[in-house]
Every structure is written in C-alpha cells, then in structure tokens.
Amino acid sequence: MKKITRTEEIECEVRRIAVRLYPECVALFELPRMVYSKIMQDNTFRSKPYRVSEERIKKIIGTMPEFK
C-alpha cells in the first residue's frame, strides 16, 4: 500500500474543505481565502500544522474539475 506524502495530505485537505465551503461562498474568488482561514483555524488543533499559502490554495482549487 502506497503511503501518502505530506504534500498530498495537505492538497487532499484543501480539496475537501473547498468542496465543503463552496456552497457558502458568493463568488469563486472568495473560496481560497475561506479555505485558508479554515485551515489556519484547524491548525490550532493539529500536532503538525499545515503550512500552506493562499496562493498555493488558489492553484490547487484551479486544478479541481468541480470549479471549472
């Protein structure tokens, strides 16, 4: 069984949060900031916080077929 890398784990979490928060956003350009805020909020509970920028979140969301 292939082990998931830290980068893949973070990207998977960004995608999961983006899909969950999408119905709440008025416009798609708001989504990366909403995802970033949620990740930073959740980082307070993680033993190894996710280090991800808003720009990287924009790139990940841009590759998602759900938002094209």
PyMOL commands that set and color helices and strands:
alter all, ss='L'
color gray80, all
select helices_A, chain A and resi 6-24+28-43+54-62+65-67
alter helices_A, ss='H'
color red, helices_A
deselect
rebuild
show_as cartoon
